């Protein structure tokens, strides 16, 4: 369900490309592709790495999971 006409046109174009070229010979990079999604991903990865590298808390397994004991032993 499109929110507006512009979004509907974009969804139609994407649908056509996917149905015609996805995992086919014509499935190649196109100059008209935007980079906003990749940029947002990289900003998220950077922010995550920055917070992990400057903070004093690290991700860990939940209590009771099979890998928590192994991780705790490895960190000694």
C-alpha distance (Angstrom), angle and dihedral (degrees) to the residues before:
residue distance angle dihedral
X1 . . .
X2 3.79 . .
X3 3.77 122.4 .
X4 3.79 94.8 -148.8
X5 3.80 143.0 -6.3
X6 3.81 94.1 -88.0
X7 3.80 91.9 53.2
X8 3.80 90.4 46.1
X9 3.83 90.5 53.5
X10 3.81 91.2 48.3
X11 3.81 91.8 49.2
X12 3.81 90.1 49.9
X13 3.81 92.2 50.8
X14 3.80 92.6 47.5
X15 3.80 91.2 47.3
X16 3.79 91.2 51.7
X17 3.79 93.0 49.2
X18 3.79 92.8 47.7
X19 3.79 94.1 47.8
X20 3.82 92.2 45.9
X21 3.81 104.4 36.6
X22 3.82 112.4 15.2
X23 3.82 106.3 128.3
X24 3.79 90.7 -10.9
X25 3.82 131.2 114.6
X26 3.81 90.5 -91.0
X27 3.85 91.8 55.6
X28 3.80 96.1 112.4
X29 3.79 139.7 129.7
X30 3.79 113.4 -77.0
X31 3.82 124.9 -154.4
X32 3.81 91.5 -133.6
X33 3.80 94.4 62.2
X34 3.77 115.5 114.4
X35 3.78 123.6 -128.4
X36 3.81 98.7 -151.0
X37 3.82 94.5 104.5
X38 3.81 93.0 49.9
X39 3.81 89.9 45.6
X40 3.81 91.5 52.5
X41 3.81 90.7 48.3
X42 3.80 91.6 51.9
X43 3.81 91.5 47.9
X44 3.80 89.3 52.7
X45 3.82 92.5 48.5
X46 3.80 91.3 48.1
X47 3.80 93.1 48.6
X48 3.80 91.4 47.8
X49 3.81 92.5 49.4
X50 3.79 91.5 45.8
X51 3.79 93.1 51.4
X52 3.79 91.8 47.4
X53 3.80 93.7 47.3
X54 3.80 96.3 47.2
X55 3.79 100.0 36.3
X56 3.76 132.8 77.5
X57 3.81 96.4 -133.4
X58 3.78 124.2 83.0
X59 3.79 132.2 -169.4
X60 3.77 112.5 -93.7
X61 3.77 140.7 176.7
X62 3.78 118.9 -92.2
X63 3.79 117.2 -102.7
X64 3.78 111.0 -87.2
X65 3.80 97.4 25.3
X66 3.78 117.0 129.4
X67 3.80 94.1 -118.9
X68 3.81 99.7 49.2
X69 3.81 94.8 81.7
X70 3.82 91.1 48.3
X71 3.82 91.5 49.0
X72 3.81 92.7 47.4
X73 3.81 91.1 50.9
X74 3.78 91.6 47.9
X75 3.83 91.7 52.2
X76 3.84 94.2 56.0
